[in-house]
Amino acid sequence: MPVTVYLENRESKRTKEKAIRVQLSVKGVTLQSTIGHSINPDNWDGNKVKPKSYKNAKEVPAERINADLQKIKSHFTEWEMDLKEKPTKEDIKKHLKKALEMKTEENPIPVKVKRVGFFTRLDEFTKEEGAANGWAYATHQCWKTFKNHVEKFNPKVTFEFFNESGINKFVIYLRNLGLEEKSVTKQFNNLRWFMYWALRKNYTKEDTIKRYRPKFKVLEKPVIFLTKEQLLHLYNFEIPKNGTKVTLTDMNGNEYEKVVEDAGGLAKTRDCFCFCAFTSLRYSDMANLKRTDIKDGVMYITTMKTYDRLPIELNSFAKQILKKYEKQTFPDNLALPVLPNQLMNRYLKHLCELAGFNEPVTRTCYRGGERVEETFPKYEMIGTHAGRRTFICFALSSGIPPQVVMKWTGHSDYQSMKPYIAIAEKTKADAMKLFDTEMKK
């Protein structure tokens, strides 16, 4: 028998009762513990409590105490018989708790179910959906941002809070933070996704989010890309040495000086960015490109974002960049000297500033519910994704059919290509006007 029952030596001064203890010995591992009951020693016969009519100081009847003792004995006898490995003391503690929580018809024990909070469910959601959908690091960071927003908005928020009034309060809170309307929309969509998941799991009955959507004023951002001339200029750009003071002109025509820093990093950034612009690759796919992915002038890419398997023919510019680094060795047999995305974005702005891409670009958005117009020099708005946009815009404006471009880029429908097609049409129209002007001279 793995269970021995006895009374605590010490006696309560107030009730004159002693705690009932058990010694649990399972495959040589012993644990001693109380079971949550105390009795008057006069009502203990060495194995159980008597008589049946007895109740202790907490009004717990003898039948209930004896039933708990029997459950412990039965549970540990069966467990030891089925057990094949030596347990830990922690295992024995868990099984003692489990035995005491078991229900019987003679002794029904209500078990209190702890209510799981909104943020615990949100952690469960991100873990489950992240694993199911193969979320990238950036996606996990987006959900971390969402959680931070909700925690600061209302640290005690519940699912039931998000009725129409609660949804509106959350949206107003985000707008008051000064977020752009597009960012506010994204946070609302995250909330909707999470609430739909919670409804499917039966974690909540609050389903207002299915029927209600606030109005958002979202204006499309300008598509930032390099012209053919700018791309070729950047491709051939000689980067000054570290510490060189370069005189530049801002978008208003004023001169200023800038000191060149980390010329080596800028050179790597130039080559990696231009490679994206000559091949249509996203940063994530360029950063994962291995030498073994390139055969007979063709790259075979399994995209990190959509998992599409794409063969992309290499043009002479892309081949030249690869050749430049063919004798250098990079981690994981990578083909290019990749820098972290955040660092490359910073270097890219510095590089494009040195290259003189300072024409003003105006973007209009709604921030805090108000329409705002902002103008920046072009180099401040260029990021790594501008390389892919440059390829698409140049390919379309050169007359390559959209369906062919989509074979390279992996776009699955025309909807995502519409902004680029509009730019290509405008570029062709401007070129025709220039043709007219030249012909009339």
C-alpha positions, -999 to 999 in steps of 0.1 A, spaced: 0 0 0 17 33 -11 -4 54 13 0 58 51 -24 81 70 -16 97 104 -23 128 125 0 158 128 18 159 162 10 195 168 -25 206 179 -43 238 170 -46 260 201 -79 274 189 -97 243 178 -77 216 196 -77 197 163 -48 180 145 -42 180 107 -45 147 89 -14 139 69 -5 112 43 28 96 35 29 86 -2 56 61 -12 57 54 -50 85 33 -64 109 44 -37 100 81 -39 83 94 -7 63 125 -1 46 137 31 17 162 29 -14 174 46 -47 168 28 -66 199 39 -86 184 68 -82 186 106 -100 166 133 -103 162 170 -79 133 179 -106 116 199 -125 110 167 -96 92 150 -93 54 150 -59 53 132 -73 49 97 -105 70 94 -128 94 112 -156 82 134 -185 84 141 -203 93 108 -222 121 125 -189 139 135 -181 173 119 -148 191 124 -144 228 133 -150 238 97 -183 218 96 -168 192 73 -185 158 80 -167 126 87 -181 110 55 -165 137 34 -131 133 51 -132 95 48 -142 97 12 -111 119 4 -89 94 22 -103 66 2 -99 85 -31 -62 90 -23 -56 54 -15 -74 41 -46 -58 66 -69 -22 59 -58 -27 22 -57 -39 22 -94 -12 48 -104 17 28 -89 5 -3 -107 4 14 -141 36 34 -135 67 22 -154 93 48 -144 102 63 -111 82 95 -105 95 128 -91 81 144 -59 65 170 -82 47 141 -100 34 128 -67 22 163 -56 2 166 -89 -14 132 -84 -24 140 -48 -41 172 -61 -57 152 -89 -71 126 -64 -86 152 -41 -103 169 -71 -120 137 -83 -158 137 -80 -178 108 -68 -216 104 -65 -214 101 -28 -190 131 -25 -194 156 -53 -167 183 -50 -173 214 -69 -141 225 -87 -137 262 -91 -128 270 -127 -105 300 -130 -116 325 -156 -89 329 -182 -82 365 -191 -82 384 -224 -44 386 -226 -38 350 -217 -61 340 -246 -42 365 -269 -10 347 -261 -27 314 -269 -40 329 -302 -6 341 -313 11 308 -304 -16 287 -322 -21 309 -353 17 316 -356 24 279 -357 -5 271 -380 4 299 -405 41 299 -402 43 335 -391 76 353 -397 93 373 -370 79 405 -383 43 392 -379 49 382 -343 63 417 -337 31 432 -352 10 412 -327 33 422 -299 26 458 -308 -12 451 -309 -10 436 -274 9 466 -261 -17 489 -275 -46 470 -258 -27 467 -225 -21 505 -223 -57 512 -234 -72 490 -207 -51 466 -187 -82 449 -173 -100 446 -206 -123 416 -213 -139 401 -244 -173 414 -233 -159 450 -233 -157 450 -271 -193 458 -279 -200 487 -302 -191 512 -275 -159 494 -266 -148 491 -302 -153 528 -307 -134 537 -276 -104 516 -287 -104 532 -322 -106 567 -307 -77 558 -283 -55 547 -312 -63 579 -332 -54 600 -301 -20 583 -301 -14 601 -334 -14 569 -355 -21 571 -392 -55 559 -402 -40 529 -420 -23 518 -388 -55 523 -368 -73 501 -394 -46 474 -391 -50 473 -353 -88 470 -357 -84 442 -382 -61 424 -357 -88 428 -330 -114 414 -354 -93 384 -363 -87 377 -326 -123 381 -316 -134 358 -345 -110 332 -332 -123 335 -296 -158 331 -309 -149 299 -327 -133 286 -295 -163 295 -274 -142 318 -252 -167 346 -256 -203 352 -268 -197 389 -276 -200 390 -314 -206 427 -321 -174 427 -341 -191 405 -368 -217 432 -375 -200 465 -367 -170 482 -384 -161 519 -377 -155 541 -407 -118 546 -416 -104 572 -439 -74 555 -455 -55 571 -484 -31 551 -504 5 560 -499 25 569 -530 44 540 -545 81 548 -540 105 535 -566 136 545 -586 134 557 -622 156 539 -647 181 567 -645 182 567 -608 187 529 -606 216 529 -631 231 559 -612 229 540 -579 243 508 -595 274 526 -608 277 550 -578 312 553 -564 309 556 -526 333 581 -510 357 569 -483 348 569 -447 351 604 -431 347 622 -464 326 654 -462 302 656 -491 283 688 -501 247 680 -509 216 700 -518 183 695 -500 149 694 -517 146 732 -512 179 739 -530 199 747 -499 234 732 -496 246 712 -466 274 689 -457 272 652 -448 300 629 -435 303 594 -450 301 566 -425 307 529 -430 314 530 -468 318 492 -468 283 487 -454 269 513 -479 285 494 -508 269 461 -496 236 479 -493 239 493 -528 246 459 -543 219 440 -524 193 467 -531 201 468 -568 200 430 -570 164 433 -557 156 460 -583 170 438 -611 152 406 -601 120 416 -583 130 399 -550 118 409 -516 144 416 -490 135 383 -472 141 363 -503 173 381 -513 185 376 -477 179 339 -480 193 333 -515 219 306 -515 244 298 -543 228 264 -547 195 282 -557 212 295 -589 216 272 -619 223 280 -655 214 317 -651 181 310 -633 173 315 -597 149 291 -581 132 309 -552 107 296 -526 94 328 -513 95 334 -476 61 353 -476 39 331 -498 59 299 -502 56 300 -540 83 283 -560 95 308 -586 121 304 -614 135 339 -622 158 344 -651 189 365 -643 197 395 -664 232 408 -670 231 433 -642 221 407 -616 247 383 -628 274 410 -625 265 416 -589 266 379 -581 300 376 -599 314 404 -578 310 383 -547 315 348 -561 349 343 -544 337 355 -510 323 331 -484 291 341 -465 273 322 -437 249 294 -448 263 295 -483 245 328 -490 251 344 -524 252 380 -512 266 400 -482 233 406 -465 229 431 -437 200 431 -412 168 447 -427 167 475 -402 203 484 -407 200 481 -445 170 505 -445 190 530 -425 221 527 -448 198 528 -479 185 563 -469 220 575 -463 232 560 -497 203 576 -517 209 609 -500 246 608 -511 233 598 -546 212 630 -547 177 615 -548 163 646 -530 132 655 -551 102 663 -529 75 636 -524 42 645 -509 20 620 -492 -15 627 -478 -29 607 -448 -54 610 -420 -38 612 -386 -58 616 -354 -89 619 -376 -75 649 -395 -62 652 -430 -24 658 -431 -1 665 -460 36 659 -455 65 664 -479 98 646 -476 129 642 -498 127 610 -518 156 594 -501 139 595 -467 110 574 -481 131 547 -497 133 513 -480 144 478 -491 110 471 -507 115 499 -531 139 476 -550 110 452 -558 87 481 -567 114 495 -590 116 462 -609 78 460 -613 73 496 -624 102 495 -649 90 461 -663 54 473 -669 64 507 -683 87 489 -707 58 470 -722 63 436 -705 27 422 -700 15 421 -664 9 383 -666 46 378 -674 57 402 -646 35 383 -622 54 351 -631 85 367 -617 70 385 -588 47 358 -576 16 381 -575 -15 359 -576 -40 385 -589 -43 418 -606 -56 436 -576 -22 438 -560 -7 449 -593 -31 477 -599 -10 505 -583 19 495 -604 -1 493 -636 -15 528 -629 21 541 -626 32 523 -658 3 539 -677 12 573 -664 48 568 -673 39 557 -709 16 588 -712 43 611 -700 68 595 -725 43 600 -754 40 637 -744 78 640 -745 78 624 -779 53 649 -791 74 678 -777 105 665 -794 88 660 -827 75 695 -828 108 712 -822 
